[in-house]
Amino acid sequence: MTTFLAGQILTADLLNVEDTGWQDVTTLPGFAIQQQPQVRKIGDVIYMRGGWSNTGLSATTNHNVGTVPVGFRPPDGTHDLIIRAGTSGGNSSGVFFVSASGNVQLRTSSTLGSYYICCGSWPATS
């Protein structure tokens, strides 16, 4: 947590923020990486970036494409987190769901893109 004093951020608070650096998300068999999916914890927030190519994907389907490492998963008891996917084409779309078990599911639209990229965040604790 950052402390404010007369509108100033205390530098000591910034120096005590935990930053794990980027950690790889495991890609499940049958799928291919477009940009290495990774997670990172900075303070009380988990960030996710990267994505998968369309190898192994089909349109209008739910695909379990990866697993987020323990320590970076959404808190137990929360709903799946939804992260909109960036895709290669205007007609294709996708949504990533990240569960408390670490499962990363990609749901594709009726038009398949050549890749699906995500960039999102969630709280580290409930």
C-alpha positions as CSV (number, residue, x, y, z in Angstrom):
1,M,0.0,0.0,0.0
2,T,1.3,3.5,-0.9
3,T,1.2,6.1,1.8
4,F,0.5,9.7,0.9
5,L,1.7,12.6,3.0
6,A,0.7,16.1,1.9
7,G,0.3,14.8,-1.7
8,Q,3.7,13.1,-1.8
9,I,4.3,9.4,-2.2
10,L,6.8,8.1,0.5
11,T,9.7,6.5,-1.3
12,A,10.1,3.8,1.4
13,D,6.7,2.4,0.5
14,L,7.7,2.0,-3.1
15,L,10.9,0.2,-2.1
16,N,9.0,-2.4,-0.1
17,V,6.7,-3.5,-3.0
18,E,7.2,-7.2,-3.9
19,D,7.9,-7.8,-7.6
20,T,8.3,-11.4,-8.8
21,G,9.4,-10.6,-12.3
22,W,7.7,-12.4,-15.2
23,Q,7.0,-16.1,-14.7
24,D,5.9,-18.4,-17.6
25,V,2.4,-19.8,-17.8
26,T,2.5,-23.5,-18.8
27,T,1.1,-24.2,-22.2
28,L,-0.9,-27.4,-22.4
29,P,-0.2,-30.1,-25.0
30,G,-1.7,-29.5,-28.4
31,F,-1.5,-25.7,-28.4
32,A,1.3,-23.3,-29.5
33,I,2.6,-20.1,-28.1
34,Q,2.3,-16.9,-30.2
35,Q,3.9,-14.7,-27.5
36,Q,5.0,-16.5,-24.3
37,P,2.1,-16.2,-21.8
38,Q,3.5,-14.9,-18.5
39,V,2.3,-13.7,-15.1
40,R,3.9,-11.2,-12.6
41,K,3.0,-10.1,-9.1
42,I,3.7,-6.5,-8.2
43,G,2.5,-5.7,-4.7
44,D,-1.1,-7.0,-4.4
45,V,-1.8,-7.2,-8.2
46,I,-1.2,-10.1,-10.6
47,Y,-0.6,-9.1,-14.3
48,M,-0.8,-11.5,-17.3
49,R,0.4,-11.0,-20.8
50,G,1.1,-13.1,-23.9
51,G,-1.0,-15.5,-25.8
52,W,-1.4,-18.5,-28.1
53,S,-1.5,-19.1,-31.9
54,N,-4.5,-20.8,-33.5
55,T,-2.6,-24.2,-33.6
56,G,-5.0,-26.7,-32.0
57,L,-7.9,-24.2,-31.8
58,S,-11.2,-24.4,-33.5
59,A,-14.0,-21.8,-33.9
60,T,-16.8,-21.4,-31.4
61,T,-15.2,-23.6,-28.8
62,N,-13.8,-23.5,-25.3
63,H,-10.1,-24.5,-25.1
64,N,-8.0,-25.1,-22.0
65,V,-4.7,-23.7,-23.2
66,G,-2.6,-23.2,-20.2
67,T,-2.0,-23.3,-16.4
68,V,-1.1,-20.3,-14.2
69,P,1.6,-21.2,-11.6
70,V,0.6,-21.5,-7.9
71,G,1.0,-18.1,-6.2
72,F,-0.3,-16.2,-9.2
73,R,-3.8,-17.6,-9.5
74,P,-6.9,-15.7,-8.7
75,P,-7.9,-16.0,-5.0
76,D,-10.0,-19.0,-4.0
77,G,-13.7,-18.3,-3.9
78,T,-13.7,-15.7,-6.6
79,H,-15.3,-16.0,-10.0
80,D,-13.3,-16.8,-13.0
81,L,-11.6,-13.7,-14.3
82,I,-12.4,-12.6,-17.8
83,I,-9.7,-11.0,-20.0
84,R,-10.7,-10.0,-23.6
85,A,-8.3,-11.4,-26.2
86,G,-6.6,-9.3,-28.9
87,T,-6.8,-11.2,-32.2
88,S,-5.3,-11.1,-35.6
89,G,-8.5,-10.0,-37.4
90,G,-11.4,-7.7,-37.0
91,N,-14.0,-10.6,-37.5
92,S,-12.4,-12.9,-34.9
93,S,-12.7,-12.5,-31.2
94,G,-11.9,-14.4,-28.0
95,V,-12.1,-14.3,-24.3
96,F,-9.7,-15.7,-21.7
97,F,-11.0,-17.1,-18.4
98,V,-8.6,-17.6,-15.6
99,S,-9.8,-19.7,-12.7
100,A,-8.7,-20.1,-9.1
101,S,-7.4,-23.5,-10.0
102,G,-5.0,-21.9,-12.5
103,N,-6.8,-23.1,-15.6
104,V,-6.6,-20.7,-18.6
105,Q,-9.5,-21.2,-20.9
106,L,-9.8,-19.5,-24.3
107,R,-13.2,-19.2,-25.8
108,T,-13.2,-18.4,-29.5
109,S,-15.8,-16.9,-31.8
110,S,-17.3,-18.2,-35.0
111,T,-14.3,-16.7,-37.0
112,L,-10.9,-18.1,-36.0
113,G,-8.0,-15.7,-35.7
114,S,-4.4,-16.7,-36.3
115,Y,-3.5,-15.7,-32.7
116,Y,-5.1,-14.6,-29.4
117,I,-3.2,-12.2,-27.1
118,C,-4.2,-11.2,-23.6
119,C,-3.2,-8.4,-21.2
120,G,-5.0,-8.2,-17.9
121,S,-4.7,-8.1,-14.1
122,W,-6.4,-9.2,-11.0
123,P,-6.0,-8.8,-7.2
124,A,-3.6,-11.2,-5.5
125,T,-5.9,-11.5,-2.5
126,S,-9.7,-11.5,-2.0
